[in-house]
Amino acid sequence: QAQLVESGGGLVQPGGSLRLSCVVSGITLDYYAIGWFRQAPGKEREGVSCTTGSDSSDGVAYYADSVKGRFTISVDNAKNTVYLQMNRLNVEDTAVYYCAGGPGGYTSPRAVRYSDWGQGTQVTVSS
């Protein structure tokens, strides 16, 4: 089973940017599905963006409608690291962000499809 460790969260003003990182160990990303999820207080966990280690270089990815055009997922296979670049953040983006993965070549925003999860990193957008 892979281990995933997120970092990069923090407090940012509306309109600002953050880049989240997820270091994956114990497995290579070549045939591995990767997703970023978030959960705000009182809300269900939401699939934000997902791709695979092999699809990322071709720009194949899923984005939730709420983040399209603002967030970008990318994979550095050499570093076994997944990134989520978040631009033009707004208060509705405030949540705990989780990195998730699972063996396979699928791209899915459904949390049940992922077997490996990080501990989460807090993102707070506030003025």
Residue frames as a rotation matrix with the C-alpha (Angstrom) as fourth column:
GLN 1
0.576 0.817 0.000 0.00
0.817 -0.576 0.000 0.00
0.000 0.000 -1.000 0.00
ALA 2
-0.171 -0.640 0.749 1.26
0.598 -0.671 -0.438 3.45
0.783 0.373 0.498 -0.87
GLN 3
-0.005 0.110 -0.994 1.80
0.889 -0.455 -0.055 6.26
-0.459 -0.884 -0.095 1.58
LEU 4
0.072 0.128 0.989 0.74
0.699 -0.714 0.041 9.78
0.711 0.689 -0.140 0.69
VAL 5
-0.121 -0.181 -0.976 1.85
0.876 -0.482 -0.019 12.95
-0.467 -0.857 0.217 2.47
GLU 6
0.485 0.397 0.779 0.37
0.726 -0.680 -0.105 16.34
0.488 0.617 -0.618 1.61
SER 7
-0.265 -0.480 -0.836 1.86
0.776 -0.621 0.111 19.73
-0.573 -0.619 0.537 2.25
GLY 8
-0.819 -0.210 0.535 1.43
0.519 -0.668 0.533 23.31
0.245 0.714 0.656 1.11
GLY 9
0.246 0.967 0.067 -1.78
0.796 -0.241 0.555 24.32
0.553 -0.083 -0.829 2.80
GLY 10
-0.741 -0.480 -0.469 -2.17
0.667 -0.610 -0.428 27.54
-0.080 -0.630 0.772 4.72
LEU 11
0.242 0.772 -0.587 -3.96
0.603 -0.594 -0.532 30.85
-0.760 -0.225 -0.610 5.03
VAL 12
-0.783 -0.439 0.440 -4.34
0.612 -0.418 0.672 32.95
-0.111 0.796 0.596 1.92
GLN 13
-0.503 0.601 -0.622 -6.36
-0.236 -0.787 -0.570 36.01
-0.832 -0.139 0.538 0.99
PRO 14
0.489 0.739 0.464 -9.13
0.371 0.305 -0.877 35.83
-0.789 0.601 -0.125 -1.60
GLY 15
0.940 -0.137 -0.313 -7.65
-0.341 -0.446 -0.828 36.01
-0.026 0.884 -0.466 -5.06
GLY 16
0.102 -0.976 0.191 -4.39
-0.925 -0.022 0.379 34.46
-0.366 -0.216 -0.905 -3.92
SER 17
0.474 -0.059 -0.878 -2.69
-0.558 0.751 -0.352 31.22
0.681 0.657 0.323 -4.87
LEU 18
0.206 -0.470 0.858 -1.36
-0.778 0.453 0.436 28.10
-0.594 -0.757 -0.272 -3.21
ARG 19
0.088 -0.181 -0.980 0.33
-0.730 0.658 -0.187 24.99
0.678 0.731 -0.074 -4.48
LEU 20
0.581 0.167 0.797 -0.34
-0.700 0.602 0.384 21.74
-0.416 -0.781 0.466 -2.70
SER 21
-0.280 -0.712 -0.644 2.11
-0.843 0.504 -0.190 18.85
0.460 0.490 -0.741 -2.93
CYS 22
0.737 0.444 0.509 1.54
-0.619 0.747 0.244 15.16
-0.272 -0.495 0.826 -2.36
VAL 23
-0.342 -0.899 -0.273 4.57
-0.930 0.366 -0.041 12.91
0.137 0.240 -0.961 -2.09
VAL 24
0.782 0.620 -0.065 3.72
-0.618 0.784 0.052 9.29
0.083 0.000 0.997 -2.85
SER 25
-0.388 -0.915 0.113 5.93
-0.922 0.384 -0.055 6.48
0.007 -0.126 -0.992 -1.59
GLY 26
-0.374 0.160 0.914 5.73
-0.332 0.897 -0.293 2.73
-0.866 -0.413 -0.282 -1.92
ILE 27
0.281 0.487 0.827 4.51
0.678 0.509 -0.531 2.72
-0.679 0.710 -0.187 -5.50
THR 28
-0.869 -0.495 -0.009 5.40
0.329 -0.591 0.736 4.28
-0.370 0.637 0.676 -8.82
LEU 29
-0.263 0.805 -0.532 2.90
-0.239 -0.589 -0.772 6.59
-0.935 -0.076 0.347 -10.44
ASP 30
-0.925 -0.188 -0.329 3.02
-0.348 0.075 0.934 5.07
-0.151 0.979 -0.135 -13.90
TYR 31
-0.476 0.811 -0.339 -0.17
0.130 0.446 0.885 3.08
0.870 0.378 -0.318 -13.42
TYR 32
-0.628 0.193 -0.754 -1.70
0.768 -0.003 -0.641 4.88
-0.126 -0.981 -0.147 -10.48
ALA 33
0.128 0.766 0.629 -4.83
0.616 -0.559 0.555 6.94
0.777 0.317 -0.544 -10.22
ILE 34
-0.746 -0.455 -0.487 -4.44
0.666 -0.495 -0.557 10.17
0.012 -0.740 0.672 -8.27
GLY 35
0.152 0.845 0.513 -7.05
0.631 -0.483 0.608 12.53
0.761 0.231 -0.606 -6.95
TRP 36
-0.959 -0.266 0.099 -7.36
0.108 -0.665 -0.739 15.65
0.262 -0.698 0.666 -4.87
PHE 37
0.027 0.979 -0.203 -10.40
0.713 0.123 0.691 15.86
0.701 -0.163 -0.694 -2.65
ARG 38
-0.847 -0.256 0.466 -11.58
-0.131 -0.749 -0.649 18.43
0.516 -0.611 0.601 -0.17
GLN 39
-0.039 0.839 -0.543 -13.96
0.803 0.350 0.483 18.52
0.595 -0.417 -0.687 2.73
ALA 40
-0.570 -0.010 0.822 -15.34
-0.277 -0.939 -0.204 21.65
0.774 -0.344 0.532 4.30
PRO 41
-0.968 0.214 0.132 -17.00
-0.083 0.224 -0.971 21.63
-0.238 -0.951 -0.199 7.75
GLY 42
-0.235 0.968 0.092 -20.48
-0.276 0.025 -0.961 20.19
-0.932 -0.251 0.261 7.53
LYS 43
0.413 0.343 -0.843 -20.08
-0.888 -0.053 -0.457 19.17
-0.201 0.938 0.283 3.90
GLU 44
0.878 -0.075 0.472 -19.39
0.133 0.987 -0.090 15.94
-0.459 0.142 0.877 2.10
ARG 45
-0.176 -0.984 -0.001 -15.99
0.088 -0.017 0.996 15.14
-0.981 0.175 0.090 0.68
GLU 46
0.818 0.473 -0.328 -15.76
-0.191 -0.315 -0.930 16.51
-0.543 0.823 -0.167 -2.85
GLY 47
0.212 -0.735 0.644 -13.60
0.850 0.464 0.249 15.36
-0.482 0.495 0.723 -5.72
VAL 48
0.427 -0.134 -0.894 -11.67
-0.134 -0.987 0.084 18.42
-0.894 0.084 -0.439 -6.90
SER 49
0.427 -0.383 -0.819 -9.32
-0.903 -0.132 -0.409 17.06
0.049 0.914 -0.402 -9.55
CYS 50
0.395 -0.337 0.854 -7.91
-0.185 0.882 0.434 13.73
-0.900 -0.330 0.286 -10.61
THR 51
0.467 -0.349 -0.812 -5.64
-0.862 0.025 -0.507 12.17
0.197 0.937 -0.289 -13.19
THR 52
0.950 -0.297 0.096 -3.20
0.258 0.921 0.290 9.30
-0.174 -0.251 0.952 -13.51
GLY 53
0.253 -0.946 -0.204 0.56
0.030 -0.203 0.979 9.16
-0.967 -0.254 -0.023 -13.52
SER 54
-0.527 -0.458 0.716 0.56
0.671 0.293 0.681 8.43
-0.522 0.839 0.153 -17.23
ASP 55
0.245 0.731 0.637 -2.30
0.957 -0.288 -0.037 10.75
0.156 0.618 -0.770 -18.32
SER 56
0.534 0.030 -0.845 -1.04
0.485 -0.829 0.277 13.86
-0.692 -0.558 -0.457 -16.58
SER 57
-0.501 -0.832 -0.236 1.61
0.235 -0.394 0.889 14.60
-0.833 0.390 0.393 -19.19
ASP 58
-0.729 0.322 0.604 -1.10
0.645 0.028 0.763 14.60
0.229 0.946 -0.228 -21.87
GLY 59
-0.897 0.367 0.244 -3.25
-0.407 -0.903 -0.139 16.99
0.169 -0.224 0.960 -19.91
VAL 60
-0.185 0.861 -0.473 -5.94
0.033 0.487 0.873 14.38
0.982 0.146 -0.118 -19.29
ALA 61
-0.966 -0.104 -0.236 -7.63
0.239 -0.018 -0.971 15.23
0.097 -0.994 0.043 -16.02
TYR 62
0.070 0.997 -0.016 -10.93
0.786 -0.045 0.617 15.78
0.614 -0.055 -0.787 -14.32
TYR 63
-0.963 -0.250 0.101 -11.84
0.136 -0.775 -0.617 19.05
0.232 -0.581 0.780 -12.65
ALA 64
-0.215 0.903 -0.372 -14.92
0.883 0.017 -0.469 19.88
-0.417 -0.430 -0.801 -10.64
ASP 65
0.273 0.413 0.869 -16.92
0.800 -0.600 0.034 22.68
0.535 0.686 -0.493 -12.21
SER 66
0.957 0.192 -0.220 -16.22
0.289 -0.722 0.628 24.89
-0.038 -0.664 -0.746 -9.22
VAL 67
0.368 -0.898 -0.243 -12.46
0.056 -0.240 0.969 24.85
-0.928 -0.370 -0.038 -9.86
LYS 68
0.348 -0.220 0.911 -12.20
0.910 0.314 -0.272 24.65
-0.226 0.924 0.309 -13.66
GLY 69
0.535 -0.223 0.815 -9.89
0.432 -0.756 -0.491 27.31
0.726 0.615 -0.308 -15.01
ARG 70
0.668 -0.280 0.689 -8.44
-0.643 -0.683 0.346 28.02
0.374 -0.674 -0.637 -11.56
PHE 71
0.412 -0.485 0.771 -6.88
-0.542 0.550 0.635 24.73
-0.732 -0.680 -0.036 -10.41
THR 72
0.459 -0.335 -0.823 -4.33
-0.740 0.368 -0.563 22.58
0.491 0.867 -0.079 -12.22
ILE 73
0.765 -0.230 0.601 -3.23
-0.254 0.750 0.610 19.08
-0.591 -0.620 0.516 -11.32
SER 74
0.498 -0.663 -0.559 0.18
-0.704 0.067 -0.707 17.86
0.507 0.745 -0.434 -12.37
VAL 75
0.957 -0.204 0.206 2.46
0.055 0.825 0.562 14.91
-0.285 -0.527 0.801 -11.74
ASP 76
0.248 -0.945 -0.211 6.24
-0.947 -0.192 -0.256 14.77
0.202 0.264 -0.943 -11.49
ASN 77
0.913 0.169 -0.371 6.95
-0.155 0.986 0.067 11.10
0.377 -0.004 0.926 -12.02
ALA 78
0.032 -0.984 -0.176 10.65
0.133 0.178 -0.975 11.53
0.991 0.008 0.137 -11.27
LYS 79
-0.742 -0.280 0.610 9.81
-0.486 -0.402 -0.776 12.89
0.463 -0.872 0.162 -7.82
ASN 80
-0.579 0.622 -0.527 6.73
0.632 0.751 0.193 10.69
0.516 -0.221 -0.828 -7.31
THR 81
-0.739 0.256 -0.623 4.90
0.342 -0.654 -0.674 13.87
-0.581 -0.711 0.396 -6.42
VAL 82
-0.145 0.795 0.589 1.49
0.923 -0.105 0.369 15.20
0.356 0.597 -0.719 -7.35
TYR 83
-0.935 -0.185 -0.301 0.72
0.279 -0.910 -0.307 18.90
-0.217 -0.371 0.903 -7.30
LEU 84
0.170 0.951 0.258 -2.43
0.983 -0.182 0.021 20.96
0.067 0.250 -0.966 -7.18
GLN 85
-0.905 -0.421 0.066 -1.87
0.422 -0.906 0.015 24.55
0.054 0.042 0.998 -8.26
MET 86
0.099 0.974 -0.205 -4.74
0.991 -0.114 -0.066 26.66
-0.088 -0.197 -0.976 -6.97
ASN 87
-0.900 -0.371 0.227 -5.21
0.410 -0.897 0.162 30.17
0.144 0.239 0.960 -8.34
ARG 88
-0.573 0.690 0.442 -7.85
-0.435 -0.713 0.550 32.86
0.695 0.123 0.708 -7.77
LEU 89
-0.713 0.262 -0.650 -8.84
0.597 0.714 -0.367 31.26
0.368 -0.650 -0.666 -4.50
ASN 90
-0.260 0.688 0.678 -12.09
-0.472 -0.703 0.532 32.28
0.842 -0.182 0.508 -2.87
VAL 91
-0.437 0.053 0.898 -13.63
-0.898 0.034 -0.439 31.67
-0.054 -0.998 0.033 0.53
GLU 92
0.656 0.754 0.038 -15.63
-0.743 0.654 -0.138 28.72
-0.129 0.063 0.990 -0.83
ASP 93
0.369 -0.612 -0.700 -12.33
-0.292 0.639 -0.712 26.91
0.882 0.467 0.057 -1.41
THR 94
-0.287 -0.452 0.845 -11.70
-0.930 -0.079 -0.359 26.74
0.229 -0.888 -0.398 2.33
ALA 95
0.851 0.503 -0.152 -11.46
-0.464 0.855 0.233 23.08
0.247 -0.127 0.961 3.32
VAL 96
0.095 -0.796 0.598 -9.15
-0.475 0.491 0.730 20.27
-0.875 -0.354 -0.331 4.28
TYR 97
0.507 -0.010 -0.862 -7.56
-0.852 0.145 -0.503 18.99
0.130 0.989 0.065 1.10
TYR 98
0.332 -0.311 0.890 -6.69
-0.306 0.857 0.414 15.33
-0.892 -0.410 0.190 0.74
CYS 99
-0.247 -0.459 -0.853 -4.54
-0.965 0.193 0.176 13.53
0.084 0.867 -0.491 -1.75
ALA 100
0.342 0.420 0.841 -5.75
-0.469 0.851 -0.234 10.06
-0.814 -0.315 0.488 -2.69
GLY 101
-0.303 -0.487 -0.819 -4.54
-0.953 0.181 0.245 7.29
0.029 0.855 -0.519 -4.93
GLY 102
0.375 0.397 0.838 -5.16
-0.402 0.884 -0.238 3.78
-0.835 -0.248 0.491 -6.08
PRO 103
-0.668 -0.655 0.353 -3.70
-0.007 0.480 0.877 1.23
-0.744 0.583 -0.325 -8.48
GLY 104
0.096 0.717 0.690 -5.19
0.802 0.355 -0.480 1.60
-0.590 0.600 -0.541 -11.91
GLY 105
-0.843 -0.430 0.324 -5.56
0.532 -0.576 0.621 3.80
-0.080 0.695 0.714 -14.95
TYR 106
0.085 0.977 0.196 -8.90
0.951 -0.138 0.275 5.37
0.296 0.163 -0.941 -14.09
THR 107
-0.930 -0.189 0.316 -9.83
0.103 -0.958 -0.269 9.02
0.354 -0.217 0.910 -13.63
SER 108
-0.030 0.962 -0.272 -12.67
0.630 0.229 0.742 9.34
0.776 -0.150 -0.613 -11.17
PRO 109
-0.445 -0.075 0.893 -13.93
-0.438 -0.851 -0.290 11.99
0.781 -0.520 0.345 -8.75
ARG 110
0.668 0.738 -0.093 -15.52
-0.326 0.403 0.855 9.30
0.669 -0.541 0.510 -6.58
ALA 111
0.076 -0.675 0.734 -13.72
-0.987 -0.155 -0.041 8.87
0.141 -0.721 -0.678 -3.28
VAL 112
0.611 0.228 0.758 -14.65
-0.484 0.866 0.129 5.19
-0.626 -0.445 0.640 -3.02
ARG 113
0.953 -0.266 -0.147 -12.43
-0.004 0.472 -0.881 4.46
0.304 0.840 0.449 -6.02
TYR 114
0.158 -0.952 0.261 -9.30
-0.477 -0.305 -0.824 5.34
0.865 0.006 -0.503 -4.04
SER 115
0.677 0.065 -0.733 -7.66
0.421 0.783 0.459 3.07
0.604 -0.619 0.502 -1.49
ASP 116
-0.185 -0.854 -0.486 -4.77
0.973 -0.089 -0.214 5.23
0.140 -0.512 0.848 -0.35
TRP 117
0.717 0.523 0.461 -5.23
0.416 -0.852 0.318 8.55
0.559 -0.036 -0.828 1.44
GLY 118
-0.505 -0.830 0.236 -3.06
0.333 -0.440 -0.834 11.24
0.796 -0.343 0.499 2.94
GLN 119
-0.498 0.231 -0.836 -3.70
0.860 0.009 -0.511 12.94
-0.111 -0.973 -0.203 6.24
GLY 120
0.538 0.749 0.387 -4.96
0.807 -0.591 0.023 16.16
0.245 0.300 -0.922 4.69
THR 121
-0.698 -0.688 -0.198 -3.78
0.715 -0.687 -0.133 19.75
-0.044 -0.234 0.971 4.68
GLN 122
0.199 0.826 -0.527 -5.87
0.762 -0.468 -0.447 22.76
-0.616 -0.313 -0.723 5.70
VAL 123
-0.716 -0.268 0.644 -6.51
0.618 -0.673 0.407 25.53
0.324 0.689 0.648 3.20
THR 124
0.098 0.716 -0.691 -8.15
0.826 -0.446 -0.345 28.65
-0.556 -0.537 -0.635 4.56
VAL 125
-0.536 -0.152 0.830 -9.12
0.682 -0.657 0.321 31.53
0.497 0.739 0.456 2.31
SER 126
0.494 0.664 -0.561 -9.92
0.868 -0.417 0.271 34.62
-0.054 -0.621 -0.782 4.30
SER 127
0.155 -0.403 0.902 -9.31
0.304 -0.849 -0.432 38.33
0.940 0.341 -0.010 4.34
